[in-house]
């Protein structure tokens, strides 16, 4: 029997980093950038803290690496039986839907037959009533006409009894056949692609309906 193990995780360094970071933040909040010296102080803090971020990220990966590996092993362990079970469920669905569709078609065919028989009966009674009326037999004609209005086709019974716990729902889709005819609210803007083009061309390219803009981002080594 296989065993997946994860070593205990120490959090002392991270808890210390929280306290240290809060102290640095307090120092930063107290700085009023009004000259070159204060400007460079902020830049030094940024450089130091950015290096700390990388240090923490490396430490985090040292912890999450084994966890990620353990998770991958767990996912791999369960993937095969889960995939097989999903395939079984999918196959069951295909067989069940095919059977119920076939039985529903037979039910509709039977309903059509019953409707045609009822319509034929109504017509026969209406013709008989007309004949009686032409013969001057008004009372009999009225009774026959009343019978004609009462002719209703019986409802064809369902041919499939649903197993307990099984029900069917209709999932609807909309397949786009002509994008040009779509209303604007159904057209999704590809913002990542637009941003990528703007970055590659530094906003020099012109795209209808798009205004190029830029934001200054601070970069530093360390």
N, C-alpha and C positions, 0 to 999 in steps of 0.2 A: 504494500500500500504506500503510495507516494505521499510525501509531506512537503508543504510549502511553508518556509519559515521566514519571519521578519524580525530583525534585531530590534531591541529597545531603542527608542529615539530620545536623545537628550535635548532639552530646550533651553538650558541655562544661557548659552551664548545669545540666542535670539531674544530672550527676555532682557538681557543686558543691553542689546542693541536698541531695544525700544526706549529704554531710559536714556541712553546716550543720544539717540536721535531727537528726543524731546528737548534735551538741553541745548542741542545745536539749534533747534527751531526757535527756542527762546532768544538765543543770541542773535539769530537772523532777524527776528521781529524787532529787535532793539536797534538795528542799524538803519540809519537814515542816509540814503545814498545822495550825497551833495557835493562830493569831490572825488578825485581820482583814487585816493586812498581807500575811501569807503566802497567805491565801485570795485576795486581790486579785492577788497575783503570779501565781498559777496561772491566774486568769481572764485576765490580760494575755497570758500565754503562749498560752493557748487562742485568744484573739482574733487574735494575731499569726500563729499557725500556721494558723488557719482561713483567714486572708487569703492565706497562702502556698499553701494547697491550691487556692484559686480561681485564683491566679496560675499554678501548675503545670498546672492543668486547661486554662486558656486556652492555655498554651504547647503542651500536648499536642495540643489540638484544631488548633492551627496546623500541627502536624506531620501528624497523622492525617487532617486534612481532605483534603489532596491525595491521600493514600494511599487514603482511602475513595472519593474521586472516581475515582481510577485503577481501583480494584477494581470500582466500579460499571460503568465503561466495559468492563472485561474481562468481567464477568458478562453485560452486555448483548451484547457481541460474540459470546459463545459460546452465549447463551440460545437464539437462534432455531434454529441447526443442531442443538443438543442436544434442544430440544423436538420438532423434526421427527423426529429419530432415535428418541426415546422413543415418539412416536406410531406410528412404523413398527413398533417392537418390540411395542407394545400390540396393534396390528392383527394382527401375526403370531401373537401368543399367542391372540387370539380365534379366528382361522382354524384354528390347530393344535388347540386344545382342542375346537372344534366338530367337527373331523374325527375326532379320537381318540374323542370321546364317541359319535359315530355308529358308528364301527367297533366300539367296545366293546359297544354295544347289539346289533349284528349278531352279535358273538361270543357274547354271553349268550343270544340267541335260538337260535343254533345249538347251544349247550350244552344249552339246555332241550329242543330237539328230540332230541338224542342221549340225554339222560336219559330222556325219555319212551319212546324206542325200546327202550332197555335195560330199562326197567321192564316194557314190554309183553312183551318176550322172556322175562323172568324169570317173569311171570305165566303165560305160555303153557307154559313148562316145568314150573311148579308144578302146573298143571292136568293136564298130561300125566302127571306123576309120580303124582298122586292117582288118575287113571284106571287106571294100571298097577297101583297098589297094590290098588285095588278088584278088579282082575282076578286078584290073587294073584301078580303078577309083581314080587316084592319086590326082586330084584337089579336088574332094569331100572329100577324106580322109584327105587332108591337112586342109580343112576348119573345119572338125569335130574335128580334133586334136587341132586346135586353140581354138575352143569352149571349149574343155575339160580343157585347161590351164586357161581359164577365169572363170571356175566354182569356186566361193569362198563362203564359208558359211557365212550367215549374222551374225552379232554380236547380241547375245541375250541381250535385254534391261534390265537394272537394275529393279528389282521388288519392290524396296523400295526407296522412296524419303526422303532424310534426312531432318528432321525438321530444321528450321533456328537456327543457333547457335550450332548445334550438329555435332560433327565429331568424328571419331574413329581413334585410333592409336594402333599400335602393341607394347606391352611391352614384351621384350624377357628376358628369364632367362637361366642360365646354371646350371643344376643339376649335382653335382659331383657323378659319378658312381664308380670311382676307384681313391682314394686319392693318391695311390702310383704312378699312371701314370701322376699326375699333374706336370707341370713345377714349378720350385722353386719360380718364381715370383708370382704364385697364392697361395702360402702357407703362411699363416699369422703366424708370430711368437707370441706365447703367453708370452710376456715379463712379465706381472704381475705375472703369475704363476711361471716363472723361478725365479724372484726376491723373491717371497714368500718362495720358496724352499731353495734358497741361504741363506736367513735370518734365517730360521728355523734351518738349519744345519751349519750355520756360514761358508758356502763355502766348507764344507768337502765332500759333495756329488759330484760325477763326472757325468756330463751330456755331451754326445758327442756333439761337436760343440759349447760348452759353456765354457768360461773362467771366473772363480770366481774372483771377486774383491770387495774391500770395500772402503768406504769413512768415514772419521772421522766426527762426528756430535757433536756439542757442546750442552750440556744439563745443565740446572741450575735451582735451585728452586727460586721461586719468580715470 
